[in-house]
């Protein structure tokens, strides 16, 4: 069984408050599975799927109160509803927008606990985030990250702990462990983080069967495009298909003219937003300066577009690339593949990555905010990783005064002045510090 970090988040959430929780994210990333596992901790668990049971939508239409809803709900399920000991799971809630209003009354009524999930929520329920404030939390979920992947593969927790200590202390990893972790990272590049794909790999070790499931997921995404945005489906699918070749281009920035010689961002903006809101693509926007807050320096129409899952990206490249990646074939351009894996990892960690490009100073692959400071990051797949002119230019700039930079490479960890050269797999440890102080009380003495 895959041990997901979301499981701990869900458990902690329900320990600390009485609100409902909505899990959002792309299709096939394991939302329903994780929620069902959590449901085992309750005496009874009720699951209502609005796609499989469309008549359930009527429960919320015309209901005058929470008692009305609960009465109708009890008639729909044979599972006993036990006050204080039942978790009610509403799945595929994009088919029932009324759930947003109803959840307020159900939480207020207080007899049961509620958890929700669905697909294409960002597309179908555009006003969802502003509606149920004070009644429902929202958590974005992503494919399996690298740490979850290696745990599922069978890497001992002691090994992961040793690797984390090496990262925190900035010391090299045992060479044998480093070599094995590099091999595992290359495996992750082609298997990716879709639970069904990871399970199939462990079951068969057959990369052809792995790719078959990945292609099925890609076809599912394209069916969603056709079904949910018929007016713009050609634009959206074309953009989706262009993600791999655009990432393979020299600067990896998405060039609209590849779609149409006279393309304007305003015309295609909704198509890009659709892919982002559906969780299918990860945009990384350009920032004009590496200063906090990065959001204020973001450029709206300059961005790179990454796939939501590195395995799906590999599946969109030419057949046969999987074995070449595993073997570390030097003729492959790993730049786009590595960067996609890094962008995906940041998203899973709740970090918003940007990139920096300046004609005078050059381009940085990623710029992130970490615990109140800006950290520039370069991703180097070759042996010349110590050559990074743009990064050196930024680090030498007194105006920005950046304390350190990270260069992700294939080699072992070393620190040279302000530069941390870290193995690419250590991206799994680039996280926010959740232990930072959360409370502050101002001293009003002398003013009272």
N, C-alpha and C positions, 0 to 999 in steps of 0.2 A: 504493500500500500504506500502511495506517495504521501510523505509527510509535508504538508503545506504550511507556510508561515501564516496564511490567512486563518487557519484553524485557531491559532493562539489569539489572533486579533478578535475573532468572533467571540471566543470564550471570555476574554477579558472585557469586551464590550458589554456583554449581558450580565456580567458580575457587577459592573459599575453604574448602570442606569437602567431605567425601565422603558426606554424608547425602542421603537422598531429599528431595523437596520436593512438598508438596501445595498446589495452587492451588484456592482455594475462591471461590465467588461465584454470583450468580444466573445463570439461563439466558440465553443469547444475548449475553453480554458479550465474547466473543472469547477465552475460555480456551484452547480447543482449537487455534485458529488460532495464537496466540502460542507455544504449546508446540511445534507442528509447525515453526514458523519456527526455533525454537531447535534442534530436532532436526537441522536441516540442517548444524549445526556439527560433528556427529559423523560418523564413517565409515559407520555404519549406524544406522538408527532403526526401532525396532519399536513399533507401536501396537496395543494390545489394548483393544478397546471391549467392556465387559461387557454392554451392551445389544444391540449388533449381533452379538456373538459370545457368546451366553449359555453355550455349552459351556466357555468359558474359565473360568467360575466353578469348574468341577470341578478345575481345576489346583491350587487351594488347599485343596480338601477332602480330608482324609486324608493330605496330604503330611507326611512325617516330618522332612524337612530341606530346606535350601535347594537341595541337589543334586537332590532329588526334584522340586521346583518347576521348576528350570531345565531338567531333562530333559523334563518335560511341556511346558514353554513352547517348547522347541526343536522339539517335534513339531507345535506349533500354527502355527508361522510358517515361511515359506520364506526369510526374511531371515537371513543369517548373523549369529550372535552372536560378536562379536570382543571379546576381553578388553581392557578399558581404553578401547575405542573405540565402544561401543554404548550408546545411550540407549534405555531401555525405558519406554514411556509407557502407563500404565494409566488408561484413561478410563472415566467413569461408574462410579466405584468405589463409589458408594452401593449398587450392586447386588451388591457382593461385600465384605461386612464383614470377611471373613477376611484381606483384604489388609493390614489394620492390624497384625495379628500377624505375618504373613508378611514384611512389609517389614523388620522387625528382622533376621531371618535373612538376607535377601537383601543388605542393606547390610553386615552383618557378613562375609558371604562375599566381597564386594568385587570381583567380576569385572566388573560392569557398573554403570552409573548409572541411577537411577530417578526418574521424575517422575509425579505422579498428579493427577487432576482429576475433577470430577463435579458433578452438580447436586443441590440439596437436601441437601447434606452435613450442614448444621447440623440438619436435621430427622431424617434417617435414621441418622446415625452420631453420636448425641448424646455418646458418651464418647470421641470420636476424639481430642480435643486432649490428653487426659491419658494416652493409651495409648503412643504411640511416642516419648516424650521421649528425646532423645539419638540418635535414628535418622532423624527426619523433621522438617523445618521446615514451617511452615504460613504461607501468604501469602494474604491476602484480596485479591480483584481486584474492580474496579468498572467501570461503563461508561466510555467515553472521556470524559476531562475536557476542560475548555475549551482548555487549551494544546495537548493532543493534537489536538483538533478543528480549531483554526485552522492547525496544522501540516499536517494532512491536506488542508484546503481549499486550501492553497498559500501561506500567509503565510511570508515569508522569515524565517529564523532571526535575521537582523540586526535585523529589526523587533521580534521577541520579546525579543531582548537589550536593545534600546533601551527597550522598555517596562519590562523588569525593572529597568534602571538608574534609570528615573524613579521606580519604586516604592521602591527602596532609598534613593535620594537625596531622596525626598519632593519631587519637582519636577513641574510640569505636563508633559503629553505634547503633542507637536505637534498642533495642533487638527485638521488633516486626518486624521492617524492616529487621533486620539481618535474622530472621527466614524465612521470606517470600522470601528474596533473595536467601537463601540457597535452598529453595524448587524450585525456578525458575532455579537455576543452575542445579539441578538434572534433571529437565525437559529438559533443553538444552542438557544434556548428551545423551538423547535418541532421541530427535528430531533433534538436530544438526543444521547446517546452510545452507542446500540446500533450496533455496527459494520455490521450489515446495512442499517440505516436510513441511516446516514451514506453508505455506498457507493451506495445507491439514489439519494440526493439528488444526489451528484456525477455519477452516471451520467445522470440524467434532468432534474434541477432541477424535478421534478414533485412538488408538495406532496401531491397526492392519492395518488400511489403511495407516498410516504413514510408517509402516514397509514395506508394499507392494511397495510403491514408492521408498523407499530406496533400496530394493532388485532389482527393475527395473534399478536404477542407477548403482548398482554394476554389473548387467548383461551387461549394456551398456559399462562400463569400460572394461569388459572382451572381449566384441566384438571388441572394439578398439584394444586390445592387439592382438587378432587373425588377425585382418585386416591389421594393420600397421607394425607388425614385425613377419611375418610368420616363419622366421628362428629360432627365439628365443622365440616364444609365450609360449612354455611349461615352460621355465625357468621363464619368467615374471609372468605368472599366478600363478605359484607355489610360487614365492616370495610374490606376492600380497595376496595369501591365507594364507601365514604364518605370516602376520603382526599381527593379533590378538593373536595367541598362543605365538609368540615370545615376545610380550609386556607383556604377562601374566607370563613369566618366571621370575626367581628370579632377575636377573640383567637387564632384558629387552633389552639387547644388541642382535642384530641380529646375530645368529650363522649360518655360512654357512654350517656346517656339518649337519644341519637339512635338507638341500637340497640334499646333497650327502656326503658320508663319506670322499671322497677324494676331496671335492670342494676347488677350489682356487679362490681368489677374482678376479684375472685377467680374469678368464673365465666368471664370472657372472657380471662383472663390467657394461657392456653395458645394461644388463637387469635392474640393479638398476637405472642406469641413465635414462632409458626409463621411468620408473615409476615416477621419479623425474621431468623429462622434460615434461611429460604429465600432471603434476600437481596432480597426483593420490596419491603420497606418499610424506611425509616430512622427509628427513633424518636429524638426529641430530648427528653430529660427535663428537668424543672424542677430547679433548685438553690435551696436556701434562702438561701445567701449566696455572693457572688462571691469565694470564697477557695480557695486551693489546699490539698489536692487537691479538685477539684470533685466527684469521685466520692463522697466521704464526705458531701456535702451533697445528694446526688441524692434526689429524691422518686420512689418506685417507681410510683405510680399517677397522676402528673400528667405529661403528655407531649404533644408534637405528633407527628404521624405523617406523614412525607413519602414521596413515591414514590421508588423507587430510580433513576429516570431522568426527567429533566425533560421529554423528548420524549414519554414515555408519559403523563405528567401532562397535557400540552397536548392529547394525542390523546383524553383522557377528558372534556375540556371540549366545549362545543358546537362543531359543525362550523362552519368559517368563521373561527374565532378565529386560525388560523395566519397568514392574510394580514393580519389586523388587528394582530397582534403585530409582524410584520415592518415594517409601516408606522408603528408607534409610536402606534397609536390611543389617544388620551387617555381614552377612556371605559372602557377595560379596567382592572380592578383587578389591577395587576401585583404587589401585595404577596406573595400566596401563590406566584406563579410565581417571582419573584426569590428568595424565601426557600428554595424547594425547590432551586433551582439552587445556592445557597450551601451548603445542607446537603449536597447531593450532592458538591460540590467538596471540602468538608472531609473527608467520608468517604473520597474518593479519595486525599487527602493523609495519611490515617492520623490525622486529628484528630477527637476525639470532641466534637461540639458539644452544649451545653446551652442552656437559656434561663432567665431569671431573672424572677420575678414577685413583687412585694411591694405590699401595699395602700397602704403609705405612700409608697414611692419610685417605684412604677410597674413596667413590664415592659420587659425588654431582649430583643431578637429572638434573639441568641446570646451565649453566654459560652463562651470556649474557653481552654484552657491552652496556652501557646506558650512553649517554652524556659524553663519553670519559673515563669512568671508568668501571671496572669489578664488576658485581653484581652476587654473587652466590645465587641460589634459590633451596630450597627443597620443595617437594610436599608431604604433610602428610595427609592421609585420616583417620587415627585413632586418638585415644585420647592421645597417647604418643608422641605428636608432639614436646614436649620440649626436647625429647631425639634425638640428632642429632650429633653423635660423629664426623663424617667426616666433617660436617660443622663447628663444634667447632674447630677441628684441623686446618682447613684452616684459620679461623678467628683469631686463636692464632698465626699464622705464621707471624713473623715480616717481612719476605722476601716479602710477597705479600701486606701487609698493606691495607687490604680491609676495607673500612669505614663502610659498613653495609651489612647485609644479610637478605633475605626475606624467611620466612617459610609460605607457603600457607596451610591453615588448614580449618576445618569446624567451628572453633570457632570465636569469635569476635576479633576485632583488639586490640593488645597490643604491647608495645615496652619494651624489656628487654635488656638494654645495647645496643649492636650493632645489636641485633636481632629484626626484625619486624615480628611479628606473625599476618598475615593478612588473612581474609576470602578468600577462593579460588575464589569467584566471583570477587574479586578486581583485579584479573589478567587483567581485562579490562582497568585498569588505569595504567598499567605498559607500558609506552610509551616513545618515544624519546621526548626531549624538542625541539619543532619546533621554539621556540622563541630565541634559542641560537644565538649569533651574527654570521652573515654570511659574514661580510665584515671586512677587515683589511688592513690598509695602513701603510707601514713602513716609519719611519722617516729617511730621507736621509740627514738631515742637517749635515754639516761638511764633507760630502763626495762629494758634488757637486762643 
